[in-house]
């Protein structure tokens, strides 16, 4: 059975969107923890944080649609090919956890629980690039 891969343009769009999502989130984490603004009244968030969150949130909505396509098409059509199943499950699990935790951070949680969910979201978000690259690099090696 031949591999079912997305078109080159869809693949480029997906990679671009996920890269913007990762860069905006990772940059927010770096600025938030390493470069806060110091004022006469104490520390406050870096002035770039709100802009980064707006970009991150907008791209996240688009990424959820991409996740839907990937789940409905790419995963279902390639599930019987078990060679990349483990890394694919890891990628989808990470992104589903990021969607759920991102939604919770935006809408549902307060105080201590919000802080803990935020930390999980931040760590998983930064690590997600390694999870995705593991899946994609397996594809590139197999194509050679």
N, CA and C atoms as an extended XYZ file, in Angstrom:
432
Properties=species:S:1:pos:R:3:atomname:S:1:resname:S:1:resid:I:1 pbc="F F F"
N         0.843       -1.182        0.000 N   UNK     1
C         0.000        0.000        0.000 CA  UNK     1
C         0.884        1.240        0.000 C   UNK     1
N         0.633        2.168       -0.885 N   UNK     2
C         1.438        3.389       -0.987 CA  UNK     2
C         1.114        4.337        0.157 C   UNK     2
N         2.125        5.090        0.567 N   UNK     3
C         1.945        6.078        1.621 CA  UNK     3
C         1.035        7.197        1.132 C   UNK     3
N         0.170        7.651        2.016 N   UNK     4
C        -0.711        8.758        1.694 CA  UNK     4
C        -0.114        9.999        2.333 C   UNK     4
N         0.476       10.841        1.528 N   UNK     5
C         1.111       12.047        2.030 CA  UNK     5
C         0.331       13.264        1.546 C   UNK     5
N         0.336       14.322        2.342 N   UNK     6
C        -0.332       15.550        1.893 CA  UNK     6
C         0.435       16.170        0.730 C   UNK     6
N        -0.232       17.041       -0.005 N   UNK     7
C         0.436       17.723       -1.120 CA  UNK     7
C         1.586       18.575       -0.582 C   UNK     7
N         2.501       18.944       -1.461 N   UNK     8
C         3.642       19.767       -1.046 CA  UNK     8
C         3.194       21.111       -0.497 C   UNK     8
N         2.179       21.718       -1.106 N   UNK     9
C         1.718       23.021       -0.628 CA  UNK     9
C         1.036       22.900        0.737 C   UNK     9
N         0.250       21.848        0.926 N   UNK    10
C        -0.390       21.650        2.230 CA  UNK    10
C         0.665       21.370        3.291 C   UNK    10
N         1.640       20.572        2.936 N   UNK    11
C         2.737       20.251        3.863 CA  UNK    11
C         3.507       21.513        4.233 C   UNK    11
N         3.810       22.368        3.250 N   UNK    12
C         4.529       23.618        3.520 CA  UNK    12
C         3.698       24.547        4.401 C   UNK    12
N         2.400       24.606        4.136 N   UNK    13
C         1.512       25.428        4.957 CA  UNK    13
C         1.474       24.915        6.389 C   UNK    13
N         1.363       23.605        6.546 N   UNK    14
C         1.313       23.002        7.880 CA  UNK    14
C         2.608       23.265        8.633 C   UNK    14
N         3.725       23.016        7.989 N   UNK    15
C         5.019       23.224        8.652 CA  UNK    15
C         5.202       24.700        8.992 C   UNK    15
N         4.827       25.595        8.094 N   UNK    16
C         4.958       27.032        8.360 CA  UNK    16
C         4.095       27.454        9.549 C   UNK    16
N         2.853       27.009        9.560 N   UNK    17
C         1.949       27.380       10.660 CA  UNK    17
C         2.465       26.843       11.989 C   UNK    17
N         2.900       25.582       11.997 N   UNK    18
C         3.392       25.000       13.246 CA  UNK    18
C         4.700       25.653       13.690 C   UNK    18
N         5.517       26.048       12.739 N   UNK    19
C         6.760       26.732       13.085 CA  UNK    19
C         6.479       28.117       13.678 C   UNK    19
N         5.555       28.867       13.080 N   UNK    20
C         5.171       30.166       13.643 CA  UNK    20
C         4.575       29.979       15.038 C   UNK    20
N         3.764       28.962       15.190 N   UNK    21
C         3.166       28.665       16.496 CA  UNK    21
C         4.252       28.365       17.524 C   UNK    21
N         5.210       27.538       17.144 N   UNK    22
C         6.288       27.172       18.059 CA  UNK    22
C         7.173       28.373       18.391 C   UNK    22
N         7.557       29.139       17.367 N   UNK    23
C         8.433       30.292       17.594 CA  UNK    23
C         7.728       31.334       18.472 C   UNK    23
N         6.480       31.633       18.193 N   UNK    24
C         5.778       32.632       18.997 CA  UNK    24
C         5.622       32.176       20.445 C   UNK    24
N         5.319       30.906       20.653 N   UNK    25
C         5.190       30.387       22.013 CA  UNK    25
C         6.515       30.314       22.742 C   UNK    25
N         7.539       29.834       22.061 N   UNK    26
C         8.863       29.715       22.681 CA  UNK    26
C         9.448       31.088       22.978 C   UNK    26
N         9.281       32.019       22.059 N   UNK    27
C         9.763       33.381       22.300 CA  UNK    27
C         9.030       34.011       23.483 C   UNK    27
N         7.729       33.764       23.589 N   UNK    28
C         6.968       34.264       24.744 CA  UNK    28
C         7.559       33.708       26.039 C   UNK    28
N         7.836       32.392       26.071 N   UNK    29
C         8.406       31.767       27.277 CA  UNK    29
C         9.742       32.427       27.630 C   UNK    29
N        10.595       32.610       26.640 N   UNK    30
C        11.917       33.226       26.878 CA  UNK    30
C        11.754       34.643       27.425 C   UNK    30
N        10.924       35.447       26.766 N   UNK    31
C        10.733       36.825       27.224 CA  UNK    31
C        10.078       36.884       28.603 C   UNK    31
N         9.099       36.018       28.821 N   UNK    32
C         8.362       36.028       30.085 CA  UNK    32
C         9.262       35.699       31.274 C   UNK    32
N        10.082       34.685       31.118 N   UNK    33
C        10.897       34.229       32.246 CA  UNK    33
C        12.274       34.880       32.323 C   UNK    33
N        12.841       35.265       31.205 N   UNK    34
C        14.212       35.783       31.219 CA  UNK    34
C        14.323       37.291       31.023 C   UNK    34
N        13.303       37.915       30.429 N   UNK    35
C        13.395       39.338       30.116 CA  UNK    35
C        12.154       40.125       30.534 C   UNK    35
N        11.751       40.041       31.805 N   UNK    36
C        10.622       40.871       32.236 CA  UNK    36
C        11.059       42.343       32.258 C   UNK    36
N        10.093       43.220       32.276 N   UNK    37
C        10.370       44.652       32.363 CA  UNK    37
C        10.441       45.041       33.831 C   UNK    37
N        11.473       45.774       34.178 N   UNK    38
C        11.626       46.233       35.565 CA  UNK    38
C        11.187       47.693       35.641 C   UNK    38
N        10.266       47.967       36.546 N   UNK    39
C         9.746       49.322       36.721 CA  UNK    39
C         9.938       49.757       38.171 C   UNK    39
N         9.567       50.985       38.453 N   UNK    40
C         9.620       51.482       39.830 CA  UNK    40
C         8.666       50.711       40.743 C   UNK    40
N         7.698       50.033       40.153 N   UNK    41
C         6.691       49.309       40.928 CA  UNK    41
C         6.938       47.798       40.954 C   UNK    41
N         8.078       47.363       40.476 N   UNK    42
C         8.412       45.942       40.441 CA  UNK    42
C         8.561       45.452       39.016 C   UNK    42
N         8.416       44.169       38.844 N   UNK    43
C         8.538       43.608       37.494 CA  UNK    43
C         7.165       43.498       36.846 C   UNK    43
N         7.155       43.645       35.564 N   UNK    44
C         5.940       43.432       34.786 CA  UNK    44
C         6.308       42.681       33.515 C   UNK    44
N         5.296       42.160       32.836 N   UNK    45
C         5.582       41.373       31.627 CA  UNK    45
C         6.346       42.184       30.590 C   UNK    45
N         7.100       41.483       29.796 N   UNK    46
C         7.804       42.100       28.680 CA  UNK    46
C         6.765       42.711       27.743 C   UNK    46
N         7.012       43.890       27.204 N   UNK    47
C         6.020       44.539       26.344 CA  UNK    47
C         5.670       43.761       25.066 C   UNK    47
N         6.515       42.835       24.659 N   UNK    48
C         6.216       42.046       23.453 CA  UNK    48
C         5.282       40.861       23.731 C   UNK    48
N         5.094       40.518       24.996 N   UNK    49
C         4.283       39.337       25.326 CA  UNK    49
C         2.854       39.400       24.783 C   UNK    49
N         2.121       40.510       24.923 N   UNK    50
C         0.748       40.525       24.386 CA  UNK    50
C         0.688       40.309       22.873 C   UNK    50
N         1.609       40.911       22.144 N   UNK    51
C         1.630       40.730       20.686 CA  UNK    51
C         1.915       39.278       20.330 C   UNK    51
N         2.891       38.688       21.017 N   UNK    52
C         3.209       37.277       20.755 CA  UNK    52
C         2.015       36.378       21.053 C   UNK    52
N         1.270       36.672       22.118 N   UNK    53
C         0.098       35.848       22.434 CA  UNK    53
C        -0.995       36.010       21.396 C   UNK    53
N        -1.136       37.211       20.833 N   UNK    54
C        -2.135       37.406       19.772 CA  UNK    54
C        -1.765       36.595       18.535 C   UNK    54
N        -0.504       36.638       18.150 N   UNK    55
C        -0.038       35.841       16.999 CA  UNK    55
C        -0.211       34.357       17.302 C   UNK    55
N         0.222       33.946       18.477 N   UNK    56
C         0.140       32.545       18.889 CA  UNK    56
C        -1.312       32.054       18.873 C   UNK    56
N        -2.210       32.851       19.420 N   UNK    57
C        -3.626       32.467       19.458 CA  UNK    57
C        -4.246       32.380       18.077 C   UNK    57
N        -3.927       33.327       17.216 N   UNK    58
C        -4.485       33.310       15.857 CA  UNK    58
C        -3.994       32.090       15.085 C   UNK    58
N        -2.710       31.817       15.171 N   UNK    59
C        -2.160       30.651       14.468 CA  UNK    59
C        -2.671       29.353       15.099 C   UNK    59
N        -2.897       29.370       16.406 N   UNK    60
C        -3.405       28.167       17.083 CA  UNK    60
C        -4.775       27.764       16.539 C   UNK    60
N        -5.626       28.742       16.258 N   UNK    61
C        -6.949       28.434       15.692 CA  UNK    61
C        -6.772       27.732       14.340 C   UNK    61
N        -5.888       28.247       13.515 N   UNK    62
C        -5.593       27.633       12.220 CA  UNK    62
C        -4.995       26.237       12.414 C   UNK    62
N        -4.106       26.101       13.397 N   UNK    63
C        -3.456       24.809       13.654 CA  UNK    63
C        -4.469       23.749       14.097 C   UNK    63
N        -5.514       24.153       14.794 N   UNK    64
C        -6.558       23.193       15.185 CA  UNK    64
C        -7.249       22.640       13.941 C   UNK    64
N        -7.484       23.495       12.956 N   UNK    65
C        -8.072       23.021       11.701 CA  UNK    65
C        -7.122       22.049       11.001 C   UNK    65
N        -5.837       22.366       11.007 N   UNK    66
C        -4.853       21.451       10.421 CA  UNK    66
C        -4.844       20.115       11.157 C   UNK    66
N        -4.929       20.179       12.466 N   UNK    67
C        -4.977       18.954       13.272 CA  UNK    67
C        -6.188       18.111       12.888 C   UNK    67
N        -7.306       18.764       12.630 N   UNK    68
C        -8.498       18.049       12.178 CA  UNK    68
C        -8.274       17.333       10.861 C   UNK    68
N        -7.636       18.015        9.911 N   UNK    69
C        -7.342       17.374        8.622 CA  UNK    69
C        -6.396       16.206        8.817 C   UNK    69
N        -5.348       16.429        9.598 N   UNK    70
C        -4.355       15.375        9.819 CA  UNK    70
C        -5.011       14.156       10.456 C   UNK    70
N        -5.870       14.399       11.445 N   UNK    71
C        -6.555       13.285       12.094 CA  UNK    71
C        -7.531       12.574       11.176 C   UNK    71
N        -8.270       13.346       10.396 N   UNK    72
C        -9.295       12.759        9.537 CA  UNK    72
C        -8.725       12.100        8.293 C   UNK    72
N        -7.657       12.622        7.770 N   UNK    73
C        -7.158       12.112        6.497 CA  UNK    73
C        -5.840       11.358        6.634 C   UNK    73
N        -4.817       12.052        7.039 N   UNK    74
C        -3.474       11.469        7.060 CA  UNK    74
C        -3.402       10.265        8.012 C   UNK    74
N        -3.926       10.426        9.220 N   UNK    75
C        -3.834        9.340       10.203 CA  UNK    75
C        -4.685        8.152        9.776 C   UNK    75
N        -5.937        8.407        9.406 N   UNK    76
C        -6.811        7.277        9.057 CA  UNK    76
C        -6.318        6.522        7.834 C   UNK    76
N        -5.750        7.245        6.863 N   UNK    77
C        -5.284        6.572        5.656 CA  UNK    77
C        -3.946        5.861        5.850 C   UNK    77
N        -3.192        6.243        6.861 N   UNK    78
C        -1.875        5.645        7.079 CA  UNK    78
C        -1.818        4.745        8.313 C   UNK    78
N        -2.922        4.589        9.014 N   UNK    79
C        -2.917        3.824       10.268 CA  UNK    79
C        -2.443        2.383       10.074 C   UNK    79
N        -2.827        1.764        8.987 N   UNK    80
C        -2.446        0.366        8.770 CA  UNK    80
C        -0.945        0.200        8.533 C   UNK    80
N        -0.267        1.256        8.185 N   UNK    81
C         1.189        1.235        7.999 CA  UNK    81
C         1.812        1.526        9.357 C   UNK    81
N         2.127        0.528       10.094 N   UNK    82
C         2.525        0.712       11.489 CA  UNK    82
C         3.959        1.208       11.676 C   UNK    82
N         4.688        1.446       10.605 N   UNK    83
C         6.091        1.850       10.746 CA  UNK    83
C         6.263        3.161       11.496 C   UNK    83
N         5.392        4.111       11.328 N   UNK    84
C         5.516        5.409       11.988 CA  UNK    84
C         4.380        5.666       12.969 C   UNK    84
N         3.697        4.619       13.348 N   UNK    85
C         2.537        4.777       14.216 CA  UNK    85
C         2.913        5.366       15.569 C   UNK    85
N         3.985        4.888       16.179 N   UNK    86
C         4.368        5.365       17.518 CA  UNK    86
C         4.705        6.855       17.501 C   UNK    86
N         5.499        7.289       16.526 N   UNK    87
C         5.845        8.715       16.480 CA  UNK    87
C         4.627        9.562       16.096 C   UNK    87
N         3.769        9.019       15.270 N   UNK    88
C         2.542        9.731       14.914 CA  UNK    88
C         1.618        9.897       16.111 C   UNK    88
N         1.490        8.853       16.906 N   UNK    89
C         0.683        8.946       18.130 CA  UNK    89
C         1.289        9.972       19.076 C   UNK    89
N         2.610       10.000       19.172 N   UNK    90
C         3.276       10.979       20.035 CA  UNK    90
C         2.998       12.405       19.563 C   UNK    90
N         3.079       12.626       18.248 N   UNK    91
C         2.815       13.960       17.695 CA  UNK    91
C         1.373       14.365       17.976 C   UNK    91
N         0.423       13.510       17.628 N   UNK    92
C        -0.985       13.855       17.844 CA  UNK    92
C        -1.310       14.029       19.320 C   UNK    92
N        -0.758       13.181       20.165 N   UNK    93
C        -1.004       13.305       21.610 CA  UNK    93
C        -0.482       14.632       22.139 C   UNK    93
N         0.725       15.003       21.712 N   UNK    94
C         1.302       16.279       22.150 CA  UNK    94
C         0.440       17.446       21.690 C   UNK    94
N         0.020       17.425       20.435 N   UNK    95
C        -0.771       18.540       19.932 CA  UNK    95
C        -2.169       18.578       20.530 C   UNK    95
N        -2.760       17.445       20.784 N   UNK    96
C        -4.060       17.433       21.458 CA  UNK    96
C        -3.917       17.986       22.874 C   UNK    96
N        -2.869       17.577       23.585 N   UNK    97
C        -2.625       18.103       24.939 CA  UNK    97
C        -2.390       19.613       24.894 C   UNK    97
N        -1.689       20.098       23.876 N   UNK    98
C        -1.465       21.540       23.747 CA  UNK    98
C        -2.762       22.286       23.448 C   UNK    98
N        -3.614       21.711       22.620 N   UNK    99
C        -4.903       22.344       22.318 CA  UNK    99
C        -5.759       22.416       23.583 C   UNK    99
N        -5.856       21.311       24.298 N   UNK   100
C        -6.685       21.271       25.509 CA  UNK   100
C        -6.135       22.215       26.577 C   UNK   100
N        -4.825       22.172       26.802 N   UNK   101
C        -4.252       23.043       27.827 CA  UNK   101
C        -4.316       24.516       27.402 C   UNK   101
N        -4.121       24.796       26.116 N   UNK   102
C        -4.249       26.167       25.635 CA  UNK   102
C        -5.664       26.692       25.810 C   UNK   102
N        -6.644       25.868       25.506 N   UNK   103
C        -8.046       26.235       25.712 CA  UNK   103
C        -8.302       26.501       27.193 C   UNK   103
N        -7.791       25.620       28.047 N   UNK   104
C        -7.979       25.785       29.490 CA  UNK   104
C        -7.331       27.076       29.983 C   UNK   104
N        -6.150       27.388       29.472 N   UNK   105
C        -5.481       28.624       29.885 CA  UNK   105
C        -6.270       29.856       29.453 C   UNK   105
N        -6.890       29.779       28.310 N   UNK   106
C        -7.618       30.930       27.794 CA  UNK   106
C        -8.985       31.106       28.449 C   UNK   106
N        -9.667       29.993       28.723 N   UNK   107
C       -11.054       30.091       29.153 CA  UNK   107
C       -11.367       29.615       30.560 C   UNK   107
N       -10.737       28.564       31.016 N   UNK   108
C       -11.302       27.847       32.139 CA  UNK   108
C       -10.648       28.011       33.502 C   UNK   108
N        -9.361       28.142       33.543 N   UNK   109
C        -8.676       27.941       34.808 CA  UNK   109
C        -8.262       29.237       35.499 C   UNK   109
N        -8.149       29.139       36.807 N   UNK   110
C        -7.708       30.263       37.618 CA  UNK   110
C        -6.631       29.810       38.590 C   UNK   110
N        -5.816       30.759       39.034 N   UNK   111
C        -4.861       30.620       40.124 CA  UNK   111
C        -3.886       29.458       39.981 C   UNK   111
N        -3.791       28.635       41.045 N   UNK   112
C        -2.767       27.579       41.112 CA  UNK   112
C        -2.895       26.564       39.976 C   UNK   112
N        -4.110       26.116       39.694 N   UNK   113
C        -4.306       25.145       38.615 CA  UNK   113
C        -3.916       25.754       37.269 C   UNK   113
N        -4.264       26.999       37.066 N   UNK   114
C        -3.892       27.695       35.830 CA  UNK   114
C        -2.372       27.762       35.694 C   UNK   114
N        -1.682       28.053       36.791 N   UNK   115
C        -0.224       28.122       36.762 CA  UNK   115
C         0.378       26.771       36.382 C   UNK   115
N        -0.140       25.698       36.964 N   UNK   116
C         0.384       24.361       36.664 CA  UNK   116
C         0.095       23.944       35.220 C   UNK   116
N        -1.114       24.206       34.762 N   UNK   117
C        -1.451       23.889       33.373 CA  UNK   117
C        -0.580       24.724       32.433 C   UNK   117
N        -0.333       25.969       32.794 N   UNK   118
C         0.533       26.828       31.993 CA  UNK   118
C         1.943       26.275       31.891 C   UNK   118
N         2.465       25.782       32.996 N   UNK   119
C         3.810       25.205       32.980 CA  UNK   119
C         3.871       23.967       32.094 C   UNK   119
N         2.862       23.122       32.194 N   UNK   120
C         2.807       21.927       31.336 CA  UNK   120
C         2.730       22.352       29.867 C   UNK   120
N         1.890       23.336       29.573 N   UNK   121
C         1.726       23.819       28.206 CA  UNK   121
C         3.052       24.375       27.680 C   UNK   121
N         3.745       25.142       28.512 N   UNK   122
C         5.018       25.735       28.098 CA  UNK   122
C         6.074       24.665       27.818 C   UNK   122
N         6.227       23.718       28.731 N   UNK   123
C         7.249       22.671       28.564 CA  UNK   123
C         6.917       21.801       27.350 C   UNK   123
N         5.674       21.378       27.251 N   UNK   124
C         5.269       20.542       26.123 CA  UNK   124
C         5.375       21.312       24.810 C   UNK   124
N         5.006       22.577       24.826 N   UNK   125
C         5.101       23.388       23.625 CA  UNK   125
C         6.527       23.525       23.131 C   UNK   125
N         7.441       23.829       24.040 N   UNK   126
C         8.848       23.955       23.647 CA  UNK   126
C         9.379       22.606       23.151 C   UNK   126
N         8.995       21.521       23.819 N   UNK   127
C         9.467       20.185       23.438 CA  UNK   127
C         8.799       19.659       22.170 C   UNK   127
N         7.677       20.237       21.779 N   UNK   128
C         6.911       19.704       20.650 CA  UNK   128
C         7.704       19.689       19.348 C   UNK   128
N         8.651       20.579       19.206 N   UNK   129
C         9.448       20.593       17.974 CA  UNK   129
C        10.243       19.299       17.836 C   UNK   129
N        10.780       18.811       18.953 N   UNK   130
C        11.546       17.555       18.916 CA  UNK   130
C        10.627       16.376       18.592 C   UNK   130
N         9.420       16.397       19.141 N   UNK   131
C         8.460       15.322       18.880 CA  UNK   131
C         8.078       15.309       17.398 C   UNK   131
N         7.789       16.488       16.849 N   UNK   132
C         7.414       16.580       15.436 CA  UNK   132
C         8.575       16.206       14.522 C   UNK   132
N         9.766       16.689       14.846 N   UNK   133
C        10.926       16.376       14.005 CA  UNK   133
C        11.221       14.880       13.987 C   UNK   133
N        10.998       14.216       15.089 N   UNK   134
C        11.190       12.764       15.128 CA  UNK   134
C        10.296       12.087       14.089 C   UNK   134
N         9.056       12.504       14.012 N   UNK   135
C         8.114       11.925       13.057 CA  UNK   135
C         8.501       12.298       11.624 C   UNK   135
N         8.828       13.560       11.393 N   UNK   136
C         9.138       14.009       10.038 CA  UNK   136
C        10.480       13.494        9.557 C   UNK   136
N        11.468       13.414       10.437 N   UNK   137
C        12.786       12.925       10.026 CA  UNK   137
C        12.701       11.454        9.633 C   UNK   137
N        11.895       10.685       10.328 N   UNK   138
C        11.685        9.294        9.922 CA  UNK   138
C        11.179        9.250        8.483 C   UNK   138
N        10.288       10.164        8.111 N   UNK   139
C         9.744       10.216        6.759 CA  UNK   139
C        10.850       10.554        5.767 C   UNK   139
N        11.661       11.555        6.100 N   UNK   140
C        12.735       11.977        5.185 CA  UNK   140
C        13.746       10.860        4.978 C   UNK   140
N        14.102       10.166        6.027 N   UNK   141
C        15.073        9.060        5.901 CA  UNK   141
C        14.511        7.943        5.048 C   UNK   141
N        13.209        7.660        5.186 N   UNK   142
C        12.599        6.575        4.442 CA  UNK   142
C        12.526        6.922        2.946 C   UNK   142
N        12.398        8.224        2.639 N   UNK   143
C        12.290        8.654        1.236 CA  UNK   143
C        13.617        8.556        0.497 C   UNK   143
N        14.749        8.526        1.239 N   UNK   144
C        16.060        8.465        0.583 CA  UNK   144
C        16.339        7.118       -0.015 C   UNK   144
